[in-house]
């Protein structure tokens, strides 16, 4: 009989967790936007730091206030993000403009990579 009680208690606990998770749907407005509106740049000439790369990227854009440095990466690359995140429809134009500037070794969307 103890085995049945344990199974029943476990089932009740799992049901409570599922119910709590469903109730959390009311907070969808604060959920992160996916996919993130981020891109990676690597300048052709190494930069002295974060302020210099941010100034270089912003100098190449018509609306520099739409991007900000998100984080540095290894190998001299940096991740930038769109401000606000819902400005992601501008991302292809920004990437094209940065590539055309000739100041960067590469400019790519920051997205998961799948190896097949």
C-alpha atoms as one frame of an Amber mdcrd trajectory, in Angstrom:
protein
   0.000   0.000   0.000   2.910   2.399   0.661   4.001   2.039  -2.970   0.557
   3.180  -4.151   0.612   6.189  -1.843   4.037   7.176  -3.107   2.869   6.924
  -6.716  -0.291   8.915  -5.932   1.702  11.583  -4.094   4.188  11.808  -6.979
   1.367  12.113  -9.510  -0.262  14.859  -7.438   3.065  16.703  -7.187   3.627
  16.504 -10.959   0.073  17.708 -11.613   0.667  20.680  -9.291   3.883  21.565
 -11.138   2.119  21.407 -14.504  -0.717  23.569 -13.215   1.754  26.111 -11.850
   3.549  26.209 -15.174   0.296  26.831 -17.036  -0.641  29.629 -14.658   2.682
  31.306 -15.426   1.496  32.026 -18.989   0.013  35.326 -17.829   3.533  36.788
 -17.776   4.255  36.254 -21.477   4.866  39.967 -22.031   8.134  39.719 -20.104
   9.301  36.593 -21.932  12.478  37.011 -23.990  12.049  37.679 -27.678  13.183
  34.792 -29.887  15.215  34.659 -31.931  17.369  37.301 -30.312  18.129  40.247
 -32.540  21.899  39.896 -32.269  24.797  39.879 -34.685  28.515  39.143 -34.507
  31.235  41.373 -35.926  34.974  40.927 -36.176  36.860  44.051 -37.200  39.607
  43.752 -39.842  41.931  45.754 -37.587  42.016  44.772 -33.888  40.421  47.322
 -31.571  41.656  48.541 -28.192  38.465  47.685 -26.317  34.712  47.686 -26.108
  34.299  51.452 -26.477  36.305  51.439 -29.705  34.368  48.567 -31.326  31.062
  50.143 -30.336  32.146  53.462 -31.868  33.326  51.687 -35.049  30.037  49.814
 -35.530  27.874  52.833 -34.738  29.854  55.062 -37.116  28.804  52.793 -40.014
  25.058  52.962 -39.310  22.348  55.460 -40.182  20.636  54.876 -36.824  23.452
  54.054 -34.395  21.127  54.245 -31.398  19.500  50.994 -32.610  22.487  48.826
 -31.609  24.551  48.267 -28.485  27.401  46.019 -27.523  26.099  42.835 -25.912
  29.378  41.036 -25.108  32.888  40.354 -26.378  33.747  36.930 -27.817  37.006
  35.099 -28.168  39.179  35.727 -31.213  38.511  39.460 -31.414  34.803  39.200
 -32.287  31.930  41.009 -30.555  28.193  40.395 -30.216  25.848  43.358 -30.679
  22.116  43.465 -30.100  19.288  45.522 -31.505  17.640  48.128 -29.282  14.758
  47.482 -28.794  14.784  43.719 -29.534  11.670  43.987 -31.713  13.750  45.999
 -34.205  14.989  42.682 -35.601  13.435  43.404 -39.032  16.208  46.001 -39.450
  18.887  43.366 -38.843  19.418  42.262 -42.491  19.919  45.880 -43.601  22.334
  46.563 -40.747  24.356  43.447 -41.549  24.483  44.382 -45.246  25.620  47.913
 -44.418  28.350  46.732 -42.047  29.596  44.158 -44.577  29.682  46.780 -47.332
  31.740  49.128 -45.158  34.830  46.945 -45.535  35.772  47.549 -41.891  34.913
  44.029 -40.758  36.375  40.617 -41.464  32.899  39.182 -40.983  29.407  40.206
 -39.879  26.928  37.411 -39.160  23.624  36.860 -37.364  24.183  35.426 -33.880
  22.213  32.206 -34.086  22.621  28.592 -33.025  24.655  26.539 -35.477  23.695
  22.964 -36.303  26.336  20.614 -37.635  24.940  17.847 -39.831
